[in-house]
Amino acid sequence: MAITPKKNQYALRAIFELAKHLGKGPQKISEIAQAQAIPEKFLEVILNQLKASGWVESKRGFYGGYFLKSSPKEITVGDIMRFMQRSPNQLECVACISKGDCPLDGNCAFAEMWNQVNEAMFKIYNETTIEDLINNEKKIYRKKANRKKRKS
């Protein structure tokens, strides 16, 4: 099974949280970390990396924090994953335990399968925008609210 590295998951969650507060001013690291269950020390590093993407900006000072510069409609999950991985097409091969030179390079029975998994995964990532994720969350909250109403 292809596994998305924690830093990529945290970057996705950070941008998601910033998108939910788009237009409401900068968010503090502590607020983002708490809302998305991300360790603050990791989040600080990740947000600084994301500033280089052009999607995220920061403002200093007491009323400072981080905010999204781009529209959630324009950022896909695939964009974030590629940016965080610094790879133009896909994540590293998860079939190989060696992250450097693969001892089975060219002779790996798993390589084709993992490439297909990555291609399928990125097809979904590339078709999913941050706005889609926000809409998914809204659907979840509506379903929960409707269940509570029915129980009352």
N, CA, C and O atoms as a GROMACS GRO file, in nm:
protein
  608
    1MET      N    1   0.083  -0.118   0.000
    1MET     CA    2   0.000   0.000   0.000
    1MET      C    3   0.088   0.125   0.000
    1MET      O    4   0.181   0.135   0.080
    2ALA      N    5   0.060   0.218  -0.087
    2ALA     CA    6   0.136   0.342  -0.093
    2ALA      C    7   0.100   0.428   0.028
    2ALA      O    8  -0.017   0.446   0.062
    3ILE      N    9   0.201   0.477   0.092
    3ILE     CA   10   0.180   0.556   0.213
    3ILE      C   11   0.227   0.699   0.187
    3ILE      O   12   0.338   0.721   0.138
    4THR      N   13   0.142   0.795   0.222
    4THR     CA   14   0.178   0.935   0.209
    4THR      C   15   0.256   0.976   0.334
    4THR      O   16   0.209   0.957   0.446
    5PRO      N   17   0.375   1.031   0.314
    5PRO     CA   18   0.455   1.073   0.431
    5PRO      C   19   0.379   1.172   0.520
    5PRO      O   20   0.298   1.252   0.471
    6LYS      N   21   0.407   1.167   0.650
    6LYS     CA   22   0.340   1.255   0.747
    6LYS      C   23   0.354   1.401   0.709
    6LYS      O   24   0.258   1.478   0.718
    7LYS      N   25   0.474   1.442   0.665
    7LYS     CA   26   0.492   1.584   0.631
    7LYS      C   27   0.398   1.627   0.520
    7LYS      O   28   0.350   1.740   0.520
    8ASN      N   29   0.371   1.537   0.424
    8ASN     CA   30   0.277   1.569   0.317
    8ASN      C   31   0.135   1.578   0.371
    8ASN      O   32   0.059   1.667   0.333
    9GLN      N   33   0.099   1.487   0.460
    9GLN     CA   34  -0.034   1.491   0.523
    9GLN      C   35  -0.050   1.620   0.603
    9GLN      O   36  -0.154   1.685   0.597
   10TYR      N   37   0.053   1.657   0.678
   10TYR     CA   38   0.048   1.780   0.758
   10TYR      C   39   0.038   1.903   0.668
   10TYR      O   40  -0.035   1.996   0.700
   11ALA      N   41   0.112   1.904   0.557
   11ALA     CA   42   0.106   2.018   0.464
   11ALA      C   43  -0.035   2.030   0.406
   11ALA      O   44  -0.089   2.141   0.395
   12LEU      N   45  -0.093   1.918   0.369
   12LEU     CA   46  -0.229   1.918   0.315
   12LEU      C   47  -0.328   1.970   0.419
   12LEU      O   48  -0.415   2.051   0.387
   13ARG      N   49  -0.316   1.922   0.543
   13ARG     CA   50  -0.406   1.966   0.649
   13ARG      C   51  -0.388   2.115   0.680
   13ARG      O   52  -0.485   2.185   0.709
   14ALA      N   53  -0.263   2.163   0.675
   14ALA     CA   54  -0.238   2.304   0.702
   14ALA      C   55  -0.302   2.393   0.596
   14ALA      O   56  -0.367   2.492   0.629
   15ILE      N   57  -0.285   2.358   0.470
   15ILE     CA   58  -0.345   2.436   0.363
   15ILE      C   59  -0.498   2.428   0.371
   15ILE      O   60  -0.567   2.527   0.348
   16PHE      N   61  -0.549   2.310   0.403
   16PHE     CA   62  -0.693   2.292   0.421
   16PHE      C   63  -0.746   2.386   0.529
   16PHE      O   64  -0.847   2.453   0.509
   17GLU      N   65  -0.678   2.392   0.642
   17GLU     CA   66  -0.721   2.479   0.752
   17GLU      C   67  -0.712   2.626   0.713
   17GLU      O   68  -0.802   2.704   0.745
   18LEU      N   69  -0.606   2.665   0.644
   18LEU     CA   70  -0.593   2.803   0.598
   18LEU      C   71  -0.704   2.837   0.499
   18LEU      O   72  -0.757   2.948   0.500
   19ALA      N   73  -0.738   2.742   0.414
   19ALA     CA   74  -0.844   2.764   0.315
   19ALA      C   75  -0.979   2.785   0.382
   19ALA      O   76  -1.060   2.864   0.335
   20LYS      N   77  -1.002   2.714   0.491
   20LYS     CA   78  -1.130   2.728   0.562
   20LYS      C   79  -1.143   2.868   0.623
   20LYS      O   80  -1.255   2.913   0.650
   21HIS      N   81  -1.033   2.935   0.645
   21HIS     CA   82  -1.034   3.069   0.704
   21HIS      C   83  -0.995   3.177   0.604
   21HIS      O   84  -0.958   3.288   0.644
   22LEU      N   85  -1.004   3.145   0.477
   22LEU     CA   86  -0.967   3.240   0.371
   22LEU      C   87  -1.046   3.370   0.387
   22LEU      O   88  -1.168   3.368   0.401
   23GLY      N   89  -0.975   3.481   0.385
   23GLY     CA   90  -1.039   3.612   0.396
   23GLY      C   91  -1.069   3.656   0.538
   23GLY      O   92  -1.124   3.764   0.558
   24LYS      N   93  -1.034   3.574   0.637
   24LYS     CA   94  -1.062   3.608   0.776
   24LYS      C   95  -0.936   3.651   0.852
   24LYS      O   96  -0.938   3.659   0.975
   25GLY      N   97  -0.829   3.679   0.780
   25GLY     CA   98  -0.706   3.722   0.842
   25GLY      C   99  -0.612   3.606   0.872
   25GLY      O  100  -0.649   3.490   0.858
   26PRO      N  101  -0.490   3.640   0.913
   26PRO     CA  102  -0.390   3.538   0.940
   26PRO      C  103  -0.428   3.447   1.058
   26PRO      O  104  -0.494   3.490   1.153
   27GLN      N  105  -0.384   3.323   1.048
   27GLN     CA  106  -0.406   3.226   1.156
   27GLN      C  107  -0.274   3.194   1.223
   27GLN      O  108  -0.171   3.180   1.158
   28LYS      N  109  -0.279   3.185   1.352
   28LYS     CA  110  -0.159   3.151   1.429
   28LYS      C  111  -0.129   3.002   1.416
   28LYS      O  112  -0.220   2.920   1.398
   29ILE      N  113  -0.002   2.969   1.425
   29ILE     CA  114   0.042   2.830   1.416
   29ILE      C  115  -0.032   2.745   1.519
   29ILE      O  116  -0.073   2.633   1.488
   30SER      N  117  -0.047   2.796   1.639
   30SER     CA  118  -0.112   2.718   1.745
   30SER      C  119  -0.257   2.684   1.710
   30SER      O  120  -0.305   2.576   1.743
   31GLU      N  121  -0.326   2.775   1.642
   31GLU     CA  122  -0.465   2.751   1.602
   31GLU      C  123  -0.474   2.642   1.494
   31GLU      O  124  -0.559   2.554   1.500
   32ILE      N  125  -0.384   2.652   1.397
   32ILE     CA  126  -0.381   2.553   1.289
   32ILE      C  127  -0.345   2.416   1.346
   32ILE      O  128  -0.408   2.316   1.314
   33ALA      N  129  -0.243   2.415   1.430
   33ALA     CA  130  -0.196   2.289   1.490
   33ALA      C  131  -0.307   2.222   1.570
   33ALA      O  132  -0.327   2.101   1.558
   34GLN      N  133  -0.377   2.298   1.649
   34GLN     CA  134  -0.484   2.240   1.731
   34GLN      C  135  -0.599   2.190   1.645
   34GLN      O  136  -0.650   2.080   1.668
   35ALA      N  137  -0.640   2.268   1.547
   35ALA     CA  138  -0.754   2.230   1.463
   35ALA      C  139  -0.726   2.106   1.379
   35ALA      O  140  -0.818   2.028   1.351
   36GLN      N  141  -0.601   2.086   1.340
   36GLN     CA  142  -0.568   1.975   1.251
   36GLN      C  143  -0.479   1.868   1.314
   36GLN      O  144  -0.429   1.780   1.245
   37ALA      N  145  -0.459   1.875   1.446
   37ALA     CA  146  -0.381   1.775   1.519
   37ALA      C  147  -0.241   1.757   1.459
   37ALA      O  148  -0.198   1.645   1.429
   38ILE      N  149  -0.172   1.869   1.443
   38ILE     CA  150  -0.036   1.868   1.388
   38ILE      C  151   0.057   1.921   1.497
   38ILE      O  152   0.029   2.025   1.555
   39PRO      N  153   0.167   1.853   1.526
   39PRO     CA  154   0.264   1.906   1.623
   39PRO      C  155   0.316   2.043   1.577
   39PRO      O  156   0.355   2.060   1.462
   40GLU      N  157   0.314   2.140   1.668
   40GLU     CA  158   0.351   2.278   1.631
   40GLU      C  159   0.490   2.290   1.571
   40GLU      O  160   0.509   2.365   1.475
   41LYS      N  161   0.587   2.217   1.625
   41LYS     CA  162   0.724   2.228   1.573
   41LYS      C  163   0.732   2.182   1.427
   41LYS      O  164   0.802   2.244   1.347
   42PHE      N  165   0.661   2.074   1.393
   42PHE     CA  166   0.658   2.029   1.254
   42PHE      C  167   0.584   2.130   1.167
   42PHE      O  168   0.626   2.160   1.055
   43LEU      N  169   0.475   2.181   1.219
   43LEU     CA  170   0.393   2.274   1.142
   43LEU      C  171   0.469   2.400   1.105
   43LEU      O  172   0.457   2.450   0.993
   44GLU      N  173   0.547   2.450   1.197
   44GLU     CA  174   0.625   2.571   1.168
   44GLU      C  175   0.719   2.549   1.050
   44GLU      O  176   0.729   2.634   0.962
   45VAL      N  177   0.786   2.436   1.048
   45VAL     CA  178   0.878   2.403   0.938
   45VAL      C  179   0.800   2.387   0.808
   45VAL      O  180   0.841   2.438   0.704
   46ILE      N  181   0.690   2.316   0.814
   46ILE     CA  182   0.609   2.290   0.695
   46ILE      C  183   0.552   2.420   0.638
   46ILE      O  184   0.554   2.440   0.516
   47LEU      N  185   0.502   2.507   0.723
   47LEU     CA  186   0.447   2.634   0.675
   47LEU      C  187   0.555   2.720   0.609
   47LEU      O  188   0.529   2.786   0.509
   48ASN      N  189   0.674   2.717   0.664
   48ASN     CA  190   0.785   2.790   0.601
   48ASN      C  191   0.818   2.731   0.465
   48ASN      O  192   0.849   2.806   0.372
   49GLN      N  193   0.812   2.600   0.452
   49GLN     CA  194   0.833   2.537   0.321
   49GLN      C  195   0.722   2.578   0.225
   49GLN      O  196   0.748   2.609   0.109
   50LEU      N  197   0.598   2.578   0.274
   50LEU     CA  198   0.484   2.611   0.188
   50LEU      C  199   0.486   2.756   0.140
   50LEU      O  200   0.427   2.787   0.037
   51LYS      N  201   0.552   2.844   0.213
   51LYS     CA  202   0.562   2.982   0.167
   51LYS      C  203   0.632   2.989   0.031
   51LYS      O  204   0.601   3.075  -0.051
   52ALA      N  205   0.727   2.898   0.008
   52ALA     CA  206   0.800   2.894  -0.119
   52ALA      C  207   0.711   2.851  -0.235
   52ALA      O  208   0.745   2.873  -0.351
   53SER      N  209   0.597   2.790  -0.204
   53SER     CA  210   0.504   2.743  -0.309
   53SER      C  211   0.427   2.858  -0.372
   53SER      O  212   0.379   2.847  -0.485
   54GLY      N  213   0.416   2.968  -0.299
   54GLY     CA  214   0.335   3.080  -0.346
   54GLY      C  215   0.190   3.072  -0.302
   54GLY      O  216   0.113   3.165  -0.325
   55TRP      N  217   0.151   2.963  -0.238
   55TRP     CA  218   0.013   2.946  -0.190
   55TRP      C  219  -0.007   3.007  -0.053
   55TRP      O  220  -0.118   3.049  -0.018
   56VAL      N  221   0.099   3.012   0.026
   56VAL     CA  222   0.091   3.052   0.166
   56VAL      C  223   0.179   3.174   0.189
   56VAL      O  224   0.288   3.185   0.133
   57GLU      N  225   0.130   3.265   0.271
   57GLU     CA  226   0.206   3.383   0.309
   57GLU      C  227   0.194   3.401   0.459
   57GLU      O  228   0.104   3.347   0.522
   58SER      N  229   0.287   3.478   0.514
   58SER     CA  230   0.281   3.504   0.658
   58SER      C  231   0.287   3.654   0.684
   58SER      O  232   0.334   3.733   0.601
   59LYS      N  233   0.237   3.689   0.801
   59LYS     CA  234   0.240   3.828   0.845
   59LYS      C  235   0.297   3.826   0.987
   59LYS      O  236   0.254   3.747   1.070
   60ARG      N  237   0.392   3.913   1.012
   60ARG     CA  238   0.455   3.919   1.144
   60ARG      C  239   0.374   4.004   1.240
   60ARG      O  240   0.287   4.081   1.200
   61GLY      N  241   0.406   3.987   1.366
   61GLY     CA  242   0.345   4.072   1.467
   61GLY      C  243   0.238   4.004   1.548
   61GLY      O  244   0.204   3.888   1.525
   62PHE      N  245   0.185   4.080   1.644
   62PHE     CA  246   0.085   4.027   1.736
   62PHE      C  247  -0.038   3.973   1.662
   62PHE      O  248  -0.092   3.869   1.699
   63TYR      N  249  -0.080   4.044   1.559
   63TYR     CA  250  -0.196   4.002   1.481
   63TYR      C  251  -0.155   3.923   1.357
   63TYR      O  252  -0.232   3.908   1.262
   64GLY      N  253  -0.034   3.873   1.360
   64GLY     CA  254   0.020   3.800   1.246
   64GLY      C  255  -0.019   3.654   1.246
   64GLY      O  256  -0.097   3.607   1.329
   65GLY      N  257   0.038   3.584   1.151
   65GLY     CA  258   0.014   3.442   1.134
   65GLY      C  259   0.027   3.406   0.988
   65GLY      O  260   0.095   3.475   0.912
   66TYR      N  261  -0.037   3.299   0.949
   66TYR     CA  262  -0.030   3.250   0.812
   66TYR      C  263  -0.166   3.261   0.746
   66TYR      O  264  -0.270   3.251   0.811
   67PHE      N  265  -0.163   3.280   0.614
   67PHE     CA  266  -0.288   3.286   0.539
   67PHE      C  267  -0.264   3.233   0.398
   67PHE      O  268  -0.151   3.230   0.349
   68LEU      N  269  -0.371   3.191   0.336
   68LEU     CA  270  -0.366   3.135   0.201
   68LEU      C  271  -0.375   3.249   0.100
   68LEU      O  272  -0.462   3.336   0.111
   69LYS      N  273  -0.286   3.249   0.003
   69LYS     CA  274  -0.285   3.352  -0.101
   69LYS      C  275  -0.364   3.309  -0.224
   69LYS      O  276  -0.412   3.393  -0.300
   70SER      N  277  -0.377   3.179  -0.244
   70SER     CA  278  -0.443   3.126  -0.363
   70SER      C  279  -0.584   3.080  -0.331
   70SER      O  280  -0.618   3.054  -0.215
   71SER      N  281  -0.665   3.069  -0.433
   71SER     CA  282  -0.800   3.018  -0.416
   71SER      C  283  -0.797   2.867  -0.392
   71SER      O  284  -0.720   2.797  -0.457
   72PRO      N  285  -0.879   2.817  -0.301
   72PRO     CA  286  -0.887   2.672  -0.278
   72PRO      C  287  -0.931   2.595  -0.403
   72PRO      O  288  -0.908   2.475  -0.413
   73LYS      N  289  -0.993   2.664  -0.498
   73LYS     CA  290  -1.033   2.601  -0.625
   73LYS      C  291  -0.913   2.572  -0.713
   73LYS      O  292  -0.917   2.483  -0.798
   74GLU      N  293  -0.804   2.647  -0.692
   74GLU     CA  294  -0.688   2.639  -0.779
   74GLU      C  295  -0.578   2.546  -0.728
   74GLU      O  296  -0.483   2.519  -0.801
   75ILE      N  297  -0.590   2.497  -0.607
   75ILE     CA  298  -0.486   2.411  -0.549
   75ILE      C  299  -0.539   2.269  -0.541
   75ILE      O  300  -0.644   2.245  -0.481
   76THR      N  301  -0.467   2.175  -0.601
   76THR     CA  302  -0.507   2.036  -0.591
   76THR      C  303  -0.422   1.964  -0.487
   76THR      O  304  -0.313   2.010  -0.452
   77VAL      N  305  -0.471   1.852  -0.440
   77VAL     CA  306  -0.395   1.769  -0.348
   77VAL      C  307  -0.266   1.725  -0.417
   77VAL      O  308  -0.161   1.720  -0.353
   78GLY      N  309  -0.273   1.694  -0.545
   78GLY     CA  310  -0.154   1.655  -0.621
   78GLY      C  311  -0.049   1.764  -0.623
   78GLY      O  312   0.071   1.736  -0.612
   79ASP      N  313  -0.092   1.889  -0.637
   79ASP     CA  314   0.002   2.002  -0.634
   79ASP      C  315   0.081   2.002  -0.503
   79ASP      O  316   0.203   2.018  -0.502
   80ILE      N  317   0.009   1.985  -0.395
   80ILE     CA  318   0.072   1.988  -0.262
   80ILE      C  319   0.167   1.871  -0.244
   80ILE      O  320   0.279   1.887  -0.196
   81MET      N  321   0.122   1.752  -0.283
   81MET     CA  322   0.206   1.633  -0.268
   81MET      C  323   0.335   1.647  -0.350
   81MET      O  324   0.443   1.616  -0.300
   82ARG      N  325   0.322   1.692  -0.474
   82ARG     CA  326   0.442   1.709  -0.557
   82ARG      C  327   0.534   1.815  -0.500
   82ARG      O  328   0.656   1.798  -0.498
   83PHE      N  329   0.476   1.925  -0.453
   83PHE     CA  330   0.559   2.031  -0.396
   83PHE      C  331   0.636   1.981  -0.274
   83PHE      O  332   0.756   2.005  -0.262
   84MET      N  333   0.568   1.913  -0.186
   84MET     CA  334   0.633   1.865  -0.064
   84MET      C  335   0.735   1.756  -0.093
   84MET      O  336   0.835   1.745  -0.022
   85GLN      N  337   0.711   1.676  -0.194
   85GLN     CA  338   0.803   1.569  -0.228
   85GLN      C  339   0.917   1.619  -0.315
   85GLN      O  340   1.021   1.555  -0.325
   86ARG      N  341   0.896   1.734  -0.377
   86ARG     CA  342   0.994   1.792  -0.469
   86ARG      C  343   1.020   1.699  -0.587
   86ARG      O  344   1.131   1.694  -0.641
   87SER      N  345   0.915   1.625  -0.626
   87SER     CA  346   0.924   1.532  -0.738
   87SER      C  347   0.823   1.575  -0.842
   87SER      O  348   0.708   1.604  -0.808
   88PRO      N  349   0.861   1.580  -0.969
   88PRO     CA  350   0.769   1.629  -1.070
   88PRO      C  351   0.649   1.540  -1.095
   88PRO      O  352   0.543   1.589  -1.135
   89ASN      N  353   0.660   1.410  -1.073
   89ASN     CA  354   0.551   1.321  -1.110
   89ASN      C  355   0.489   1.239  -0.999
   89ASN      O  356   0.367   1.225  -0.993
   90GLN      N  357   0.570   1.183  -0.910
   90GLN     CA  358   0.512   1.093  -0.812
   90GLN      C  359   0.598   1.082  -0.688
   90GLN      O  360   0.710   1.133  -0.683
   91LEU      N  361   0.545   1.014  -0.588
   91LEU     CA  362   0.617   0.990  -0.465
   91LEU      C  363   0.726   0.886  -0.489
   91LEU      O  364   0.728   0.819  -0.592
   92GLU      N  365   0.818   0.873  -0.392
   92GLU     CA  366   0.923   0.773  -0.404
   92GLU      C  367   0.863   0.634  -0.413
   92GLU      O  368   0.751   0.610  -0.368
   93CYS      N  369   0.940   0.544  -0.470
   93CYS     CA  370   0.896   0.405  -0.480
   93CYS      C  371   0.883   0.347  -0.340
   93CYS      O  372   0.980   0.344  -0.264
   94VAL      N  373   0.766   0.302  -0.306
   94VAL     CA  374   0.745   0.247  -0.173
   94VAL      C  375   0.778   0.099  -0.167
   94VAL      O  376   0.774   0.038  -0.060
   95ALA      N  377   0.812   0.039  -0.282
   95ALA     CA  378   0.848  -0.102  -0.285
   95ALA      C  379   0.989  -0.123  -0.235
   95ALA      O  380   1.025  -0.232  -0.192
   96CYS      N  381   1.068  -0.020  -0.242
   96CYS     CA  382   1.211  -0.033  -0.211
   96CYS      C  383   1.242   0.023  -0.074
   96CYS      O  384   1.203   0.136  -0.042
   97ILE      N  385   1.311  -0.053   0.007
   97ILE     CA  386   1.349  -0.007   0.140
   97ILE      C  387   1.468   0.088   0.132
   97ILE      O  388   1.493   0.165   0.225
   98SER      N  389   1.542   0.081   0.024
   98SER     CA  390   1.656   0.169   0.003
   98SER      C  391   1.608   0.295  -0.066
   98SER      O  392   1.557   0.288  -0.178
   99LYS      N  393   1.624   0.410  -0.004
   99LYS     CA  394   1.577   0.534  -0.064
   99LYS      C  395   1.680   0.594  -0.159
   99LYS      O  396   1.650   0.688  -0.232
  100GLY      N  397   1.799   0.540  -0.159
  100GLY     CA  398   1.902   0.588  -0.251
  100GLY      C  399   1.904   0.502  -0.375
  100GLY      O  400   1.805   0.494  -0.448
  101ASP      N  401   2.018   0.439  -0.398
  101ASP     CA  402   2.028   0.348  -0.512
  101ASP      C  403   1.958   0.217  -0.477
  101ASP      O  404   1.990   0.154  -0.377
  102CYS      N  405   1.865   0.177  -0.560
  102CYS     CA  406   1.789   0.055  -0.534
  102CYS      C  407   1.874  -0.066  -0.572
  102CYS      O  408   1.926  -0.073  -0.684
  103PRO      N  409   1.889  -0.162  -0.480
  103PRO     CA  410   1.968  -0.280  -0.512
  103PRO      C  411   1.901  -0.369  -0.618
  103PRO      O  412   1.966  -0.454  -0.678
  104LEU      N  413   1.772  -0.349  -0.640
  104LEU     CA  414   1.698  -0.428  -0.739
  104LEU      C  415   1.664  -0.346  -0.864
  104LEU      O  416   1.582  -0.388  -0.945
  105ASP      N  417   1.727  -0.232  -0.880
  105ASP     CA  418   1.695  -0.142  -0.990
  105ASP      C  419   1.693  -0.218  -1.122
  105ASP      O  420   1.792  -0.278  -1.163
  106GLY      N  421   1.578  -0.213  -1.188
  106GLY     CA  422   1.562  -0.281  -1.315
  106GLY      C  423   1.522  -0.427  -1.302
  106GLY      O  424   1.484  -0.489  -1.402
  107ASN      N  425   1.529  -0.483  -1.183
  107ASN     CA  426   1.496  -0.624  -1.161
  107ASN      C  427   1.390  -0.641  -1.053
  107ASN      O  428   1.382  -0.748  -0.992
  108CYS      N  429   1.312  -0.541  -1.028
  108CYS     CA  430   1.215  -0.546  -0.919
  108CYS      C  431   1.078  -0.588  -0.970
  108CYS      O  432   1.018  -0.521  -1.054
  109ALA      N  433   1.029  -0.698  -0.919
  109ALA     CA  434   0.898  -0.749  -0.960
  109ALA      C  435   0.784  -0.659  -0.912
  109ALA      O  436   0.674  -0.665  -0.966
  110PHE      N  437   0.810  -0.575  -0.812
  110PHE     CA  438   0.707  -0.490  -0.754
  110PHE      C  439   0.697  -0.352  -0.820
  110PHE      O  440   0.594  -0.285  -0.807
  111ALA      N  441   0.800  -0.311  -0.890
  111ALA     CA  442   0.809  -0.174  -0.942
  111ALA      C  443   0.689  -0.136  -1.029
  111ALA      O  444   0.631  -0.028  -1.011
  112GLU      N  445   0.650  -0.221  -1.123
  112GLU     CA  446   0.539  -0.189  -1.212
  112GLU      C  447   0.409  -0.171  -1.134
  112GLU      O  448   0.331  -0.079  -1.161
  113MET      N  449   0.387  -0.260  -1.037
  113MET     CA  450   0.265  -0.250  -0.955
  113MET      C  451   0.265  -0.118  -0.877
  113MET      O  452   0.164  -0.048  -0.875
  114TRP      N  453   0.376  -0.084  -0.812
  114TRP     CA  454   0.381   0.038  -0.732
  114TRP      C  455   0.368   0.161  -0.820
  114TRP      O  456   0.310   0.261  -0.778
  115ASN      N  457   0.422   0.155  -0.941
  115ASN     CA  458   0.404   0.268  -1.033
  115ASN      C  459   0.257   0.285  -1.068
  115ASN      O  460   0.209   0.398  -1.076
  116GLN      N  461   0.185   0.175  -1.089
  116GLN     CA  462   0.042   0.182  -1.118
  116GLN      C  463  -0.036   0.237  -0.999
  116GLN      O  464  -0.130   0.316  -1.015
  117VAL      N  465   0.003   0.195  -0.878
  117VAL     CA  466  -0.061   0.247  -0.757
  117VAL      C  467  -0.040   0.397  -0.748
  117VAL      O  468  -0.134   0.472  -0.722
  118ASN      N  469   0.083   0.442  -0.768
  118ASN     CA  470   0.113   0.585  -0.762
  118ASN      C  471   0.037   0.663  -0.869
  118ASN      O  472  -0.014   0.771  -0.842
  119GLU      N  473   0.029   0.607  -0.991
  119GLU     CA  474  -0.045   0.674  -1.098
  119GLU      C  475  -0.193   0.688  -1.062
  119GLU      O  476  -0.253   0.794  -1.082
  120ALA      N  477  -0.252   0.581  -1.008
  120ALA     CA  478  -0.394   0.584  -0.969
  120ALA      C  479  -0.415   0.683  -0.855
  120ALA      O  480  -0.513   0.758  -0.854
  121MET      N  481  -0.323   0.683  -0.760
  121MET     CA  482  -0.333   0.773  -0.646
  121MET      C  483  -0.324   0.919  -0.693
  121MET      O  484  -0.403   1.003  -0.651
  122PHE      N  485  -0.228   0.948  -0.780
  122PHE     CA  486  -0.212   1.085  -0.827
  122PHE      C  487  -0.326   1.128  -0.920
  122PHE      O  488  -0.354   1.247  -0.930
  123LYS      N  489  -0.390   1.035  -0.986
  123LYS     CA  490  -0.508   1.070  -1.066
  123LYS      C  491  -0.614   1.129  -0.973
  123LYS      O  492  -0.675   1.231  -1.004
  124ILE      N  493  -0.635   1.064  -0.861
  124ILE     CA  494  -0.733   1.114  -0.762
  124ILE      C  495  -0.683   1.244  -0.700
  124ILE      O  496  -0.759   1.340  -0.690
  125TYR      N  497  -0.557   1.248  -0.660
  125TYR     CA  498  -0.499   1.369  -0.601
  125TYR      C  499  -0.515   1.488  -0.696
  125TYR      O  500  -0.552   1.598  -0.654
  126ASN      N  501  -0.486   1.466  -0.824
  126ASN     CA  502  -0.489   1.575  -0.923
  126ASN      C  503  -0.630   1.623  -0.953
  126ASN      O  504  -0.649   1.735  -0.999
  127GLU      N  505  -0.729   1.539  -0.928
  127GLU     CA  506  -0.868   1.576  -0.953
  127GLU      C  507  -0.936   1.633  -0.829
  127GLU      O  508  -1.052   1.676  -0.836
  128THR      N  509  -0.867   1.635  -0.716
  128THR     CA  510  -0.926   1.682  -0.591
  128THR      C  511  -0.865   1.816  -0.551
  128THR      O  512  -0.745   1.826  -0.526
  129THR      N  513  -0.950   1.918  -0.545
  129THR     CA  514  -0.904   2.050  -0.502
  129THR      C  515  -0.925   2.066  -0.351
  129THR      O  516  -0.996   1.988  -0.288
  130ILE      N  517  -0.862   2.167  -0.297
  130ILE     CA  518  -0.882   2.198  -0.154
  130ILE      C  519  -1.028   2.237  -0.132
  130ILE      O  520  -1.085   2.206  -0.027
  131GLU      N  521  -1.089   2.304  -0.228
  131GLU     CA  522  -1.231   2.337  -0.216
  131GLU      C  523  -1.317   2.211  -0.208
  131GLU      O  524  -1.416   2.208  -0.134
  132ASP      N  525  -1.281   2.108  -0.284
  132ASP     CA  526  -1.354   1.981  -0.276
  132ASP      C  527  -1.350   1.925  -0.134
  132ASP      O  528  -1.450   1.876  -0.083
  133LEU      N  529  -1.234   1.933  -0.071
  133LEU     CA  530  -1.219   1.882   0.065
  133LEU      C  531  -1.302   1.963   0.165
  133LEU      O  532  -1.361   1.907   0.257
  134ILE      N  533  -1.305   2.093   0.145
  134ILE     CA  534  -1.388   2.178   0.232
  134ILE      C  535  -1.535   2.141   0.215
  134ILE      O  536  -1.608   2.131   0.314
  135ASN      N  537  -1.577   2.119   0.092
  135ASN     CA  538  -1.716   2.078   0.066
  135ASN      C  539  -1.745   1.942   0.128
  135ASN      O  540  -1.855   1.919   0.178
  136ASN      N  541  -1.649   1.851   0.124
  136ASN     CA  542  -1.666   1.719   0.188
  136ASN      C  543  -1.688   1.734   0.337
  136ASN      O  544  -1.773   1.667   0.395
  137GLU      N  545  -1.610   1.822   0.400
  137GLU     CA  546  -1.625   1.843   0.543
  137GLU      C  547  -1.764   1.900   0.575
  137GLU      O  548  -1.826   1.858   0.672
  138LYS      N  549  -1.811   1.992   0.493
  138LYS     CA  550  -1.945   2.050   0.514
  138LYS      C  551  -2.052   1.943   0.505
  138LYS      O  552  -2.147   1.943   0.583
  139LYS      N  553  -2.038   1.849   0.409
  139LYS     CA  554  -2.134   1.738   0.395
  139LYS      C  555  -2.135   1.652   0.521
  139LYS      O  556  -2.241   1.612   0.568
  140ILE      N  557  -2.017   1.624   0.574
  140ILE     CA  558  -2.006   1.543   0.696
  140ILE      C  559  -2.078   1.611   0.811
  140ILE      O  560  -2.153   1.546   0.884
  141TYR      N  561  -2.057   1.741   0.829
  141TYR     CA  562  -2.122   1.815   0.938
  141TYR      C  563  -2.274   1.819   0.920
  141TYR      O  564  -2.348   1.810   1.018
  142ARG      N  565  -2.321   1.834   0.794
  142ARG     CA  566  -2.465   1.834   0.768
  142ARG      C  567  -2.526   1.699   0.803
  142ARG      O  568  -2.634   1.693   0.863
  143LYS      N  569  -2.460   1.590   0.766
  143LYS     CA  570  -2.511   1.456   0.797
  143LYS      C  571  -2.519   1.436   0.948
  143LYS      O  572  -2.618   1.381   0.999
  144LYS      N  573  -2.416   1.479   1.020
  144LYS     CA  574  -2.418   1.466   1.166
  144LYS      C  575  -2.530   1.548   1.227
  144LYS      O  576  -2.599   1.502   1.319
  145ALA      N  577  -2.550   1.668   1.176
  145ALA     CA  578  -2.657   1.754   1.228
  145ALA      C  579  -2.794   1.692   1.200
  145ALA      O  580  -2.883   1.699   1.285
  146ASN      N  581  -2.810   1.633   1.083
  146ASN     CA  582  -2.938   1.569   1.050
  146ASN      C  583  -2.964   1.448   1.138
  146ASN      O  584  -3.079   1.424   1.178
  147ARG      N  585  -2.861   1.371   1.170
  147ARG     CA  586  -2.877   1.254   1.258
  147ARG      C  587  -2.920   1.299   1.398
  147ARG      O  588  -3.004   1.235   1.461
  148LYS      N  589  -2.861   1.408   1.446
  148LYS     CA  590  -2.896   1.459   1.578
  148LYS      C  591  -3.042   1.505   1.582
  148LYS      O  592  -3.112   1.482   1.680
  149LYS      N  593  -3.086   1.571   1.474
  149LYS     CA  594  -3.225   1.618   1.466
  149LYS      C  595  -3.321   1.500   1.470
  149LYS      O  596  -3.425   1.507   1.537
  150ARG      N  597  -3.287   1.393   1.399
  150ARG     CA  598  -3.376   1.276   1.395
  150ARG      C  599  -3.385   1.208   1.530
  150ARG      O  600  -3.490   1.155   1.566
  151LYS      N  601  -3.276   1.208   1.605
  151LYS     CA  602  -3.276   1.145   1.738
  151LYS      C  603  -3.353   1.225   1.840
  151LYS      O  604  -3.403   1.170   1.938
  152SER      N  605  -3.363   1.355   1.816
  152SER     CA  606  -3.432   1.443   1.913
  152SER      C  607  -3.581   1.426   1.911
  152SER      O  608  -3.652   1.494   1.986
   0.00000   0.00000   0.00000
